[in-house]
Amino acid sequence: MRLSPAVQSLKPSATIAAAAKAKELVAKGVKVYEFTLGEPDFITPAHIRDAAKKAMDAGHTHYTASGGILELKKAVCAAYQRDYGVEYQPNQVMISNGAKHSIHNVLAAMCGPGDEVIIPTPYWVSYSALVELTGATPVLVETSLESGFTLQPAQFEAAITPRTRLLMLNNPCNPTGSAYPISTLTGLAEVAVKRQIPVLSDEIYEKLIYEGAEFRCFATLVPGVKDLTIIVSGVSKAYAMTGWRIGWTLAPVDVTKAMDNLQSQETSNPCSVSQYAAVAALNGPQECVQEMLVEFRKRRNYVLGRLKEIPNIQFADPTGAFYAFFDVSSYFGKPLGANGKKVDNSSDFCTALLEDANVALVTGDAFGAPGYVRLSFATGLDVLEAGIDRIAKFLNP
């Protein structure tokens, strides 16, 4: 059968593809040290699981409104008022099947052929693909190690053309783990207001912030920016709810209505039971978030300490999320591992590491950052220790 041109050019998600390769080895009985997926290893907190059970027992197992239940929309509004002091109304909230679906809704509702979308690199693997599916063109703007991989206001303004439709900003950032300094965010907001450029602010890692960094919701930065901001977030990372598939947007009413119309045709509605669980996550006790953050902080500090002991790799210390993103290009062309294999790019590096040392990372090629690899430290310290031991030995056999 003939496939559409858009789908023919579409590549699978690199993170999911890397995880699939690791699972193939696991299925063969091989012990694999898996650092590919951005997924907390904690079980969803008990009070959230209990709320889902109660929702099922109460019969909340049917279709809901396409844009989500009112209880969850109100809970999202209350959480943003409580945490960031920013006011939204339920008709500005759209509940979707995870933050990735929310991003697709924003792009499909706002972009089309001839439009340009500015994306700082390194960027999350799905950004450019989702832009291209709308017929729009990703405009990739390279950030530097020296800046902590953060887009600078002057870079943003220089990338704007008459065809610019949107800036996609991820704070904290996947894959780099960089949390934007407030001064940089403010500068970006000032440019957005000055040039009247909407901003998709992907804030899914907003609760995972470490010492020396501070999170600020983009919609709160300067007067006028809220009307240009589409916030994307969800419960996946902060509440260990990746499989529940609940994300949301907060946006002007006209954009929210357009996305609701789109979603009503695509998926009908998000999972009913998951929505009630998300209400409990947002309205319930928040100590669980801090407890998980304490563990992520321990893992982060351990990983950074170990990586700094390995010669000739570079990285910016991650101040948010749960990723270490480091440059291995100095090892290209050198014998690696027990087999002495030589590689000349990050993709081949990750393949060789998996085959030789049974360690799974994600190539920086997929994130628009050749020479880099991403390690997710959303797993236990024992696994991290054993996996990094193998990485160190692979690099310096």
LOPAKOL-628399 format. One line per 5 residues: number of its first residue (from 1); for each residue x, y, z of N, C-alpha, C. Coordinates in pm, whole numbers, plus 50000, padded with zeros to 5 digits. Example, Ala and Ser with C-alpha at 12.3 -4.5 7.8 and 13.67 -1.06 7.14 Angstrom:
2
1) 51319 49431 50780 51230 49550 50780 51320 49670 50780 | 51285 49775 50708 51367 49894 50714 51290 50003 50787
This chain:
397
1) 50083 49880 50000 50000 50000 50000 50087 50125 50000 | 50039 50232 49939 50114 50357 49933 50096 50434 50062 | 50208 50475 50118 50206 50554 50242 50214 50702 50210 | 50169 50786 50302 50175 50930 50281 50320 50977 50284 | 50351 51083 50210 50489 51136 50213 50534 51174 50354
6) 50442 51228 50435 50480 51270 50570 50524 51152 50654 | 50452 51041 50644 50486 50923 50724 50609 50853 50669 | 50626 50855 50537 50743 50791 50478 50873 50854 50525 | 50871 50984 50548 50993 51053 50591 51009 51054 50743 | 50909 51004 50814 50910 51006 50960 50998 50895 51016
11) 51087 50932 51106 51173 50834 51172 51116 50800 51309 | 51141 50677 51357 51091 50643 51491 51165 50722 51598 | 51102 50739 51713 51166 50807 51825 51295 50737 51861 | 51404 50812 51869 51535 50753 51897 51542 50693 52036 | 51474 50755 52133 51478 50701 52268 51405 50567 52275
16) 51290 50560 52209 51215 50435 52208 51289 50328 52127 | 51353 50369 52018 51430 50274 51937 51548 50219 52017 | 51616 50306 52093 51729 50260 52174 51682 50164 52282 | 51569 50195 52344 51514 50106 52446 51475 49971 52386 | 51423 49973 52262 51384 49848 52195 51506 49759 52169
21) 51618 49821 52129 51741 49743 52107 51786 49676 52236 | 51777 49752 52346 51816 49696 52475 51725 49581 52514 | 51597 49595 52488 51501 49490 52523 51524 49363 52441 | 51571 49379 52319 51602 49261 52236 51712 49178 52302 | 51812 49246 52355 51920 49173 52423 51869 49110 52552
26) 51787 49184 52625 51731 49130 52749 51651 49003 52720 | 51576 49005 52611 51495 48888 52573 51582 48766 52544 | 51708 48791 52509 51802 48682 52481 51877 48638 52608 | 51840 48697 52719 51903 48660 52845 52024 48742 52883 | 52049 48851 52812 52165 48936 52840 52128 49040 52945
31) 52216 49061 53042 52197 49165 53142 52235 49299 53079 | 52140 49390 53066 52164 49520 53003 52146 49630 53107 | 52236 49726 53105 52228 49842 53193 52162 49953 53112 | 52036 49976 53144 51945 50054 53060 51932 50198 53111 | 51981 50292 53029 51976 50434 53065 51914 50517 52954
36) 51818 50459 52881 51765 50528 52763 51639 50609 52790 | 51546 50555 52865 51416 50619 52876 51411 50721 52989 | 51340 50831 52964 51318 50933 53067 51198 50896 53150 | 51214 50794 53232 51101 50740 53307 51142 50712 53451 | 51082 50781 53549 51114 50751 53689 51090 50605 53720
41) 51179 50545 53798 51166 50403 53832 51077 50381 53954 | 51026 50489 54012 50941 50477 54130 50800 50435 54089 | 50731 50363 54176 50592 50332 54153 50508 50457 54182 | 50401 50473 54108 50312 50587 54133 50268 50587 54279 | 50273 50702 54348 50238 50708 54490 50102 50648 54522
46) 50090 50594 54643 49974 50514 54683 49844 50593 54676 | 49845 50718 54719 49718 50793 54722 49665 50817 54581 | 49756 50822 54483 49713 50840 54344 49656 50708 54289 | 49723 50598 54321 49671 50467 54279 49535 50441 54343 | 49521 50478 54469 49393 50458 54538 49281 50537 54472
51) 49312 50659 54428 49211 50741 54363 49164 50677 54233 | 49257 50613 54162 49219 50545 54038 49127 50427 54067 | 49157 50353 54172 49071 50239 54209 48932 50287 54248 | 48926 50394 54323 48797 50449 54364 48718 50499 54243 | 48789 50558 54146 48721 50606 54025 48661 50490 53947
56) 48735 50381 53938 48681 50264 53868 48560 50208 53941 | 48570 50197 54073 48459 50142 54151 48336 50232 54145 | 48359 50362 54125 48249 50457 54116 48188 50462 53976 | 48246 50386 53885 48190 50381 53750 48243 50485 53653 | 48356 50550 53687 48413 50651 53598 48499 50584 53491
61) 48436 50500 53412 48507 50419 53313 48451 50442 53173 | 48390 50556 53152 48325 50586 53024 48392 50706 52957 | 48339 50742 52840 48389 50862 52774 48375 50984 52866 | 48469 51076 52851 48457 51206 52918 48446 51313 52810 | 48436 51437 52851 48447 51548 52756 48579 51537 52682
66) 48581 51576 52556 48702 51555 52474 48825 51623 52532 | 48807 51737 52594 48920 51811 52649 48948 51783 52794 | 48881 51681 52852 48908 51643 52989 48796 51681 53084 | 48797 51617 53201 48693 51642 53300 48715 51776 53369 | 48607 51838 53410 48615 51970 53474 48696 51964 53603
71) 48682 51853 53679 48756 51841 53805 48907 51853 53783 | 48956 51791 53676 49099 51796 53649 49140 51934 53598 | 49058 51995 53514 49090 52130 53468 49100 52227 53585 | 49006 52215 53680 49010 52300 53800 49133 52270 53884 | 49172 52143 53892 49291 52106 53969 49417 52164 53907
76) 49424 52164 53774 49539 52224 53705 49544 52374 53735 | 49431 52442 53723 49427 52585 53752 49470 52614 53896 | 49420 52533 53989 49455 52554 54130 49603 52531 54155 | 49662 52432 54087 49804 52403 54105 49890 52518 54055 | 49854 52579 53942 49934 52690 53890 49918 52816 53975
81) 49801 52835 54031 49782 52946 54124 49865 52924 54250 | 49861 52802 54302 49933 52767 54425 50085 52774 54405 | 50133 52717 54296 50277 52700 54279 50346 52821 54215 | 50274 52892 54125 50340 52998 54048 50268 53132 54054 | 50153 53136 54122 50082 53261 54134 50024 53313 54005
86) 49995 53223 53911 49940 53263 53782 49799 53208 53771 | 49707 53292 53723 49566 53256 53720 49522 53211 53581 | 49460 53094 53577 49397 53044 53455 49256 52999 53488 | 49171 52996 53385 49035 52946 53398 49025 52810 53329 | 48930 52726 53371 48919 52592 53311 48906 52592 53159
91) 48846 52697 53100 48831 52699 52955 48962 52731 52883 | 49068 52754 52960 49202 52771 52902 49286 52645 52916 | 49230 52541 52975 49302 52416 53003 49254 52307 52909 | 49346 52233 52855 49315 52120 52766 49391 51997 52816 | 49320 51891 52849 49381 51768 52898 49399 51672 52780
96) 49518 51615 52769 49549 51527 52656 49615 51399 52701 | 49645 51314 52606 49704 51183 52635 49856 51193 52649 | 49899 51268 52748 50041 51288 52772 50089 51418 52711 | 50204 51468 52760 50258 51596 52713 50296 51591 52565 | 50340 51475 52517 50374 51464 52374 50251 51489 52288
101) 50137 51433 52328 50013 51459 52256 49976 51606 52264 | 49999 51668 52380 49972 51811 52395 50055 51893 52297 | 50183 51858 52283 50270 51929 52190 50218 51915 52047 | 50178 51793 52012 50122 51772 51878 49998 51858 51857 | 49912 51865 51957 49791 51947 51946 49825 52093 51920
106) 49923 52146 51994 49963 52286 51977 50011 52310 51834 | 50101 52225 51788 50159 52243 51655 50054 52228 51546 | 49969 52127 51559 49867 52104 51457 49764 52217 51454 | 49739 52278 51569 49642 52386 51576 49698 52519 51527 | 49832 52536 51533 49890 52667 51507 49979 52675 51384
111) 50026 52562 51333 50128 52565 51228 50081 52493 51102 | 50139 52533 50989 50109 52470 50862 50219 52497 50762 | 50202 52452 50638 50303 52473 50534 50339 52621 50519 | 50469 52646 50509 50518 52783 50496 50557 52846 50627 | 50512 52790 50739 50548 52843 50871 50685 52793 50914
116) 50746 52866 51005 50873 52825 51066 50855 52818 51217 | 50920 52718 51277 50917 52701 51422 51061 52698 51471 | 51096 52789 51561 51232 52798 51614 51249 52696 51725 | 51355 52615 51714 51385 52511 51814 51532 52522 51853 | 51563 52552 51980 51703 52548 52023 51754 52404 52023
121) 51879 52386 51984 51942 52254 51992 52047 52256 52102 | 52067 52142 52171 52000 52012 52158 51851 52021 52195 | 51772 51935 52131 51628 51939 52153 51576 51797 52169 | 51460 51786 52233 51396 51656 52249 51363 51598 52112 | 51384 51468 52098 51384 51403 51968 51256 51425 51887
126) 51141 51441 51951 51015 51449 51877 50981 51589 51828 | 51050 51691 51876 51014 51828 51839 51013 51849 51688 | 51125 51823 51624 51134 51853 51480 51040 51764 51400 | 51026 51638 51439 50938 51547 51367 50793 51593 51373 | 50749 51639 51490 50612 51685 51506 50588 51814 51429
131) 50688 51900 51423 50677 52021 51341 50661 51984 51193 | 50746 51894 51147 50744 51856 51006 50612 51790 50966 | 50548 51719 51058 50420 51656 51028 50312 51759 50994 | 50327 51881 51044 50229 51986 51013 50258 52053 50879 | 50373 52023 50819 50414 52090 50698 50500 52211 50722
136) 50517 52250 50849 50603 52363 50884 50750 52320 50884 | 50838 52418 50896 50983 52393 50889 51047 52421 51024 | 51119 52324 51081 51195 52351 51203 51316 52439 51172 | 51335 52543 51249 51454 52628 51237 51538 52600 51360 | 51647 52526 51341 51729 52481 51454 51836 52584 51486
141) 51839 52627 51612 51935 52727 51658 52027 52661 51760 | 52154 52655 51726 52251 52582 51809 52288 52661 51934 | 52280 52595 52049 52328 52653 52173 52465 52593 52207 | 52530 52649 52307 52668 52609 52335 52683 52548 52473 | 52788 52470 52488 52825 52416 52618 52851 52528 52716
146) 52914 52636 52668 52950 52749 52754 52826 52818 52812 | 52716 52818 52737 52593 52881 52784 52507 52785 52866 | 52559 52663 52889 52479 52561 52956 52369 52509 52867 | 52390 52519 52735 52291 52475 52635 52159 52549 52650 | 52165 52681 52669 52045 52762 52677 52042 52862 52563
151) 51926 52878 52503 51907 52976 52397 51918 53116 52453 | 51998 53201 52388 52014 53338 52433 51915 53430 52361 | 51868 53535 52427 51770 53624 52365 51812 53677 52229 | 51940 53712 52214 51987 53764 52084 51976 53657 51975 | 52001 53530 52011 51987 53422 51915 51841 53406 51872
156) 51751 53413 51969 51609 53404 51940 51567 53513 51842 | 51604 53636 51873 51561 53747 51787 51621 53736 51647 | 51746 53690 51639 51812 53678 51509 51747 53570 51422 | 51684 53471 51484 51624 53361 51410 51483 53393 51359 | 51425 53501 51407 51288 53536 51369 51284 53589 51226
161) 51189 53539 51148 51163 53587 51012 51013 53615 51000 | 50970 53670 50888 50826 53692 50870 50744 53562 50874 | 50811 53447 50859 50739 53319 50860 50739 53252 50996 | 50806 53312 51095 50813 53251 51228 50675 53244 51291 | 50637 53126 51332 50505 53105 51393 50514 53080 51542
166) 50630 53026 51586 50635 52974 51723 50780 52951 51764 | 50807 52971 51894 50931 52923 51956 50895 52805 52043 | 50970 52695 52032 50953 52579 52121 51065 52583 52223 | 51028 52596 52348 51126 52607 52456 51101 52495 52556 | 51208 52428 52599 51197 52318 52695 51280 52354 52818
171) 51212 52376 52930 51281 52418 53053 51219 52350 53174 | 51302 52269 53249 51436 52222 53216 51435 52137 53088 | 51554 52124 53032 51567 52070 52898 51600 51920 52896 | 51531 51850 52811 51568 51715 52770 51626 51729 52630 | 51755 51697 52608 51836 51599 52681 51941 51654 52777
176) 51960 51785 52783 52079 51837 52851 52063 51846 53003 | 51940 51851 53052 51918 51871 53194 51936 52015 53238 | 51951 52106 53143 51975 52246 53177 51845 52316 53217 | 51846 52381 53333 51737 52468 53374 51778 52611 53340 | 51694 52681 53269 51729 52816 53223 51742 52913 53340
181) 51848 52996 53342 51854 53105 53440 51736 53200 53419 | 51685 53257 53528 51569 53345 53519 51598 53465 53430 | 51720 53517 53435 51755 53634 53353 51746 53601 53204 | 51788 53478 53167 51780 53437 53027 51635 53420 52984 | 51556 53354 53069 51413 53337 53039 51344 53472 53022
186) 51376 53566 53110 51315 53698 53102 51351 53767 52971 | 51476 53753 52930 51519 53810 52802 51444 53749 52685 | 51423 53618 52688 51348 53551 52582 51202 53599 52581 | 51145 53615 52700 51007 53663 52709 50995 53805 52654 | 51093 53887 52682 51090 54025 52631 51095 54027 52478
191) 51176 53939 52419 51181 53930 52273 51047 53882 52218 | 50987 53781 52284 50859 53727 52238 50752 53837 52237 | 50748 53919 52342 50649 54026 52350 50679 54135 52246 | 50805 54172 52237 50845 54276 52141 50810 54238 51998 | 50836 54111 51962 50815 54066 51824 50682 53993 51807
196) 50607 53976 51916 50476 53910 51913 50486 53768 51855 | 50579 53691 51910 50600 53552 51871 50545 53461 51981 | 50448 53374 51952 50401 53279 52052 50512 53183 52095 | 50503 53137 52219 50603 53045 52275 50534 52921 52330 | 50572 52805 52279 50532 52678 52340 50636 52647 52447
201) 50598 52658 52572 50690 52635 52683 50664 52497 52743 | 50750 52403 52709 50739 52265 52757 50805 52259 52894 | 50721 52247 52998 50768 52255 53137 50745 52124 53211 | 50755 52012 53140 50722 51882 53198 50816 51845 53314 | 50938 51900 53316 51032 51870 53425 51036 51980 53531
206) 50930 52059 53540 50928 52178 53625 50954 52149 53773 | 50920 52029 53821 50937 51996 53963 51075 51935 53993 | 51152 51909 53891 51282 51843 53909 51393 51945 53890 | 51419 52021 53995 51515 52131 53994 51614 52109 54108 | 51743 52130 54080 51848 52104 54179 51910 52235 54229
211) 51998 52220 54329 52062 52336 54392 52132 52423 54287 | 52119 52552 54307 52182 52646 54215 52092 52688 54101 | 51973 52630 54093 51880 52664 53985 51744 52698 54044 | 51663 52765 53964 51529 52805 54005 51438 52791 53885 | 51316 52742 53908 51220 52733 53799 51123 52850 53804
216) 51090 52905 53687 50989 53009 53677 50899 52977 53558 | 50771 52972 53580 50675 52948 53472 50686 53061 53369 | 50698 53025 53242 50725 53124 53137 50615 53231 53130 | 50493 53192 53158 50380 53285 53147 50384 53396 53251 | 50472 53385 53351 50476 53482 53460 50589 53584 53446
221) 50668 53579 53341 50797 53649 53340 50786 53800 53320 | 50711 53842 53219 50701 53986 53190 50557 54017 53149 | 50514 54141 53165 50378 54177 53122 50357 54144 52974 | 50242 54087 52945 50207 54058 52807 50247 53922 52757 | 50339 53852 52828 50388 53725 52775 50287 53612 52795
226) 50203 53623 52897 50105 53516 52921 50014 53496 52800 | 49976 53604 52734 49887 53595 52619 49954 53532 52498 | 50086 53519 52503 50162 53458 52393 50213 53319 52428 | 50185 53271 52549 50244 53147 52599 50144 53033 52595 | 50191 52919 52546 50118 52794 52558 50203 52702 52644
231) 50159 52680 52769 50233 52593 52860 50195 52448 52831 | 50297 52362 52827 50275 52218 52817 50338 52152 52939 | 50261 52066 53006 50315 51991 53118 50229 51867 53140 | 50245 51803 53254 50170 51682 53283 50218 51617 53411 | 50166 51499 53437 50196 51430 53563 50305 51324 53550
236) 50354 51300 53430 50443 51185 53406 50569 51186 53491 | 50642 51296 53492 50774 51299 53553 50769 51326 53703 | 50692 51427 53744 50691 51466 53884 50625 51362 53973 | 50524 51291 53920 50447 51198 54003 50469 51051 53963 | 50570 51025 53880 50599 50888 53836 50475 50824 53773
241) 50416 50896 53677 50292 50851 53614 50305 50842 53462 | 50420 50797 53413 50442 50795 53269 50337 50712 53195 | 50300 50597 53251 50207 50509 53183 50062 50553 53189 | 50031 50650 53272 49893 50695 53286 49851 50786 53171 | 49948 50848 53104 49928 50929 52984 49833 51047 53006
246) 49872 51136 53094 49796 51259 53115 49890 51380 53106 | 49863 51463 53008 49933 51590 52994 49830 51700 52978 | 49879 51826 52971 49786 51936 52952 49853 52055 52888 | 49770 52144 52839 49814 52276 52794 49735 52382 52869 | 49800 52497 52890 49732 52617 52935 49760 52722 52829
251) 49653 52780 52772 49669 52864 52655 49553 52961 52643 | 49566 53061 52557 49451 53147 52530 49330 53065 52486 | 49211 53118 52510 49088 53042 52488 49073 52998 52343 | 49109 53083 52247 49089 53045 52107 49177 52928 52067 | 49301 52927 52118 49391 52815 52088 49340 52688 52155
256) 49296 52701 52280 49244 52584 52353 49123 52525 52281 | 49033 52610 52233 48915 52562 52162 48955 52489 52034 | 49051 52541 51961 49096 52476 51838 49156 52339 51868 | 49235 52329 51975 49294 52201 52012 49188 52101 52057 | 49087 52151 52126 48978 52064 52170 48904 52006 52049
261) 48876 52090 51950 48813 52041 51828 48897 51933 51762 | 49028 51957 51755 49121 51861 51696 49119 51729 51773 | 49131 51738 51903 49138 51616 51984 49008 51537 51979 | 48896 51608 51967 48768 51537 51960 48761 51447 51837 | 48833 51486 51731 48835 51404 51610 48942 51295 51616
266) 49048 51320 51692 49162 51227 51696 49145 51114 51796 | 49120 51149 51922 49124 51049 52029 49000 51046 52116 | 48901 51128 52086 48781 51143 52168 48813 51209 52302 | 48888 51141 52389 48920 51200 52519 49036 51124 52582 | 49102 51184 52683 49204 51111 52758 49138 51003 52844
271) 49218 50909 52891 49167 50799 52975 49093 50854 53096 | 48971 50808 53115 48888 50859 53225 48949 50830 53361 | 48992 50707 53385 49047 50669 53515 49176 50747 53543 | 49260 50763 53442 49384 50838 53460 49357 50982 53498 | 49250 51039 53445 49218 51178 53480 49185 51192 53628
276) 49111 51098 53682 49079 51105 53825 49204 51084 53911 | 49294 50999 53863 49421 50981 53934 49502 51110 53932 | 49499 51181 53819 49574 51307 53808 49515 51414 53900 | 49385 51414 53920 49324 51506 54016 49384 51483 54155 | 49396 51356 54193 49454 51324 54324 49600 51366 54331
281) 49672 51351 54221 49812 51392 54219 49826 51542 54245 | 49746 51621 54177 49758 51767 54188 49699 51822 54317 | 49587 51765 54360 49520 51817 54479 49568 51755 54609 | 49632 51639 54599 49672 51565 54718 49804 51611 54777 | 49857 51537 54875 49984 51573 54938 50098 51574 54836
286) 50184 51674 54849 50293 51692 54752 50428 51642 54805 | 50429 51583 54924 50556 51535 54980 50620 51430 54891 | 50540 51353 54820 50594 51247 54734 50686 51303 54627 | 50653 51422 54577 50736 51485 54474 50874 51515 54531 | 50877 51571 54651 51005 51605 54714 51084 51480 54752
291) 51015 51375 54793 51084 51251 54827 51154 51191 54705 | 51088 51194 54592 51151 51143 54470 51265 51234 54427 | 51247 51366 54444 51353 51460 54407 51479 51436 54490 | 51463 51402 54617 51579 51372 54702 51659 51256 54643 | 51590 51154 54597 51659 51039 54538 51724 51077 54405
296) 51654 51154 54323 51714 51198 54196 51840 51281 54221 | 51836 51363 54328 51953 51445 54360 52073 51357 54395 | 52051 51251 54474 52159 51159 54508 52217 51095 54382 | 52130 51053 54291 52175 50988 54168 52251 51086 54080 | 52198 51208 54070 52265 51311 53991 52406 51334 54041
301) 52419 51354 54171 52551 51383 54228 52647 51268 54206 | 52596 51145 54217 52682 51029 54195 52727 51024 54049 | 52634 51040 53957 52667 51031 53815 52767 51139 53775 | 52744 51262 53819 52836 51370 53783 52976 51345 53840 | 52982 51296 53963 53111 51264 54022 53186 51159 53943
306) 53115 51057 53900 53179 50950 53823 53221 50997 53683 | 53135 51073 53618 53169 51120 53483 53291 51212 53484 | 53304 51291 53590 53417 51384 53598 53549 51310 53617 | 53542 51183 53656 53664 51102 53671 53709 51041 53539 | 53621 51042 53438 53655 50982 53309 53725 51086 53223
311) 53845 51058 53171 53919 51157 53093 53848 51193 52962 | 53864 51321 52922 53831 51366 52787 53683 51361 52750 | 53594 51376 52849 53454 51398 52816 53412 51532 52874 | 53318 51598 52808 53272 51731 52850 53121 51730 52867 | 53073 51811 52959 52929 51827 52976 52902 51950 53062
316) 52780 52001 53051 52733 52105 53141 52656 52037 53253 | 52686 52073 53376 52617 52010 53489 52466 52027 53474 | 52390 51919 53477 52244 51931 53469 52188 51991 53596 | 52105 52093 53582 52044 52158 53698 51895 52127 53710 | 51847 52039 53622 51709 51996 53626 51693 51863 53555
321) 51571 51808 53559 51538 51680 53493 51622 51567 53552 | 51647 51461 53473 51730 51350 53523 51816 51290 53413 | 51890 51381 53346 51976 51339 53237 52117 51395 53253 | 52215 51315 53210 52351 51363 53191 52378 51355 53042 | 52423 51465 52983 52443 51474 52838 52588 51510 52816
326) 52666 51414 52766 52811 51437 52763 52872 51405 52627 | 52981 51477 52600 53051 51473 52471 53155 51361 52473 | 53140 51264 52383 53234 51153 52374 53315 51158 52245 | 53310 51270 52175 53372 51277 52042 53524 51260 52046 | 53586 51289 52162 53732 51272 52171 53772 51126 52160
331) 53676 51035 52175 53704 50892 52165 53678 50836 52026 | 53627 50919 51935 53604 50871 51799 53738 50841 51732 | 53741 50731 51659 53862 50691 51588 53963 50617 51673 | 53929 50593 51801 54019 50521 51891 53962 50382 51921 | 54049 50285 51953 53998 50151 51987 53915 50156 52115
336) 53797 50098 52109 53706 50100 52223 53666 49959 52263 | 53653 49937 52392 53602 49811 52442 53695 49694 52421 | 53645 49577 52455 53725 49455 52447 53763 49420 52305 | 53680 49462 52209 53706 49429 52068 53788 49534 51996 | 53818 49643 52062 53899 49748 52000 53832 49814 51881
341) 53699 49818 51881 53626 49875 51767 53641 50026 51764 | 53651 50082 51643 53659 50226 51625 53527 50278 51568 | 53483 50394 51616 53360 50456 51567 53390 50602 51533 | 53303 50661 51451 53325 50801 51414 53202 50888 51432 | 53100 50837 51503 52983 50920 51534 52913 50864 51657
346) 52821 50943 51710 52754 50905 51836 52663 50784 51820 | 52599 50772 51706 52509 50659 51684 52586 50528 51686 | 52699 50524 51615 52781 50402 51615 52842 50378 51753 | 52873 50487 51823 52925 50474 51959 52825 50401 52048 | 52699 50443 52042 52597 50381 52127 52575 50235 52090
351) 52580 50205 51961 52565 50065 51917 52680 49980 51968 | 52803 50032 51956 52920 49958 52003 52917 49939 52154 | 52875 50042 52227 52867 50032 52372 52766 49927 52415 | 52654 49921 52346 52551 49824 52379 52599 49682 52349 | 52662 49665 52234 52706 49531 52194 52824 49483 52276
356) 52915 49573 52310 53038 49534 52380 53022 49530 52531 | 52955 49634 52587 52948 49649 52732 52807 49631 52787 | 52710 49610 52698 52570 49591 52739 52516 49710 52817 | 52557 49831 52774 52507 49955 52832 52432 50031 52724 | 52309 50073 52755 52224 50141 52658 52213 50290 52688
361) 52265 50374 52596 52249 50518 52600 52176 50562 52474 | 52141 50690 52465 52077 50743 52345 52175 50837 52275 | 52184 50823 52142 52277 50904 52065 52237 51051 52061 | 52337 51137 52071 52312 51280 52058 52273 51321 51917 | 52301 51236 51818 52261 51266 51680 52110 51291 51673
366) 52034 51217 51752 51888 51230 51750 51842 51360 51814 | 51927 51422 51895 51891 51545 51966 51949 51669 51898 | 52006 51651 51779 52068 51762 51711 52201 51802 51771 | 52271 51705 51833 52398 51733 51900 52498 51621 51869 | 52554 51618 51748 52653 51515 51715 52769 51516 51813
371) 52817 51397 51847 52929 51385 51940 52887 51362 52083 | 52759 51382 52114 52709 51366 52250 52627 51238 52265 | 52613 51196 52390 52523 51085 52425 52445 51126 52550 | 52327 51066 52566 52245 51096 52683 52231 50975 52772 | 52250 50997 52902 52231 50895 53005 52120 50941 53097
376) 52016 50860 53113 51910 50891 53208 51945 50829 53343 | 51948 50913 53448 51978 50858 53581 51851 50836 53662 | 51741 50809 53592 51614 50777 53659 51609 50628 53693 | 51713 50580 53756 51722 50440 53796 51809 50429 53920 | 51815 50311 53980 51881 50295 54109 52032 50315 54106
381) 52088 50350 54223 52232 50374 54233 52314 50251 54200 | 52264 50132 54234 52340 50011 54204 52353 49990 54054 | 52247 50017 53981 52251 50005 53835 52342 50113 53776 | 52333 50234 53828 52419 50342 53780 52566 50310 53803 | 52598 50259 53919 52738 50226 53950 52792 50121 53854
386) 52717 50013 53836 52763 49905 53750 52771 49952 53604 | 52672 50031 53561 52671 50078 53422 52785 50174 53393 | 52812 50267 53484 52920 50362 53460 53056 50293 53470 | 53068 50193 53554 53191 50112 53555 53218 50058 53415 | 53115 50008 53351 53129 49950 53218 53159 50058 53112
391) 53097 50174 53126 53127 50283 53032 53274 50323 53042 | 53321 50339 53167 53461 50379 53189 53559 50276 53130 | 53527 50149 53149 53614 50044 53095 53608 50039 52943 | 53489 50063 52887 53473 50065 52741 53556 50176 52678 | 53557 50293 52743 53629 50407 52689 53781 50392 52705
396) 53821 50330 52814 53965 50316 52842 53996 50171 52877 | 53991 50083 52774 54009 49938 52801 54150 49904 52850
